[in-house]
Amino acid sequence: MTAAASAVLGIHIVAGFLALFAGLGAFATEKGGRRHRQVGRTYVYAMAVVSGTALVLFAFAQTAARQFLALVAVFSFYFAFSGYRVLSRKRPTDGATPVDWTAVGLFGLASVGLVVMGMGWYLAGSGFATVILVFGGIGTVFAVVDVRTFRNGPERGAWLREHLTRMGAGYIATVTAFSSVNFLFLPTVVRWLWPTLLGTPLLFYLGRQYERRFGVGTAGG
């Protein structure tokens, strides 16, 4: 690995740890408060660096594994980015901007790319194809939902649920990356998918709880 690639990898790792702790801080702090907004923005910025450096690392070494990680980087950052952007579309009259359309377009392409890659790995007999297909399938569904929402306008008061779901999904991706690198005692598919299997129902539960606590259409963030 060249010195430049090593430096980018170092930045990638530091940003990943920052995202891991900032995301946890966003969940732990009072919703709508100053600290919540600060750690939330830190989380989004850290995820942007994680995704950007993953793409740079792929440029240094264009292997199949790096290609997968690059697509997952776009996949992961979109959830954090869209969770942050939904705060600017709280009212039904707040439409999607060109930034939102560009982001969902890239996200959709990355998700379809994961599906295509997963099918290729499945046909080649790789057990890891399951992981790729799960990520690609989830991303494709979210992309279709977002395109429909952008075209038809958001459901009244849905921003709170969407904010939690997207930020939470991005954090699940952050935990997944940490697990894939450090939890080597687990089978490969398990260490990639357990955060999704545990985190998804938790997000659904928290979404219901926050909507009851704060009320639909609350102005907090």
Secondary structure as GFF3:
##gff-version 3
##sequence-region A 1 221
A	DSSP	alpha_helix	3	28	.	.	.	ID=ss1
A	DSSP	alpha_helix	34	60	.	.	.	ID=ss2
A	DSSP	alpha_helix	64	85	.	.	.	ID=ss3
A	DSSP	three_ten_helix	86	89	.	.	.	ID=ss4
A	DSSP	alpha_helix	98	123	.	.	.	ID=ss5
A	DSSP	alpha_helix	129	152	.	.	.	ID=ss6
A	DSSP	alpha_helix	159	182	.	.	.	ID=ss7
A	DSSP	alpha_helix	188	214	.	.	.	ID=ss8
###
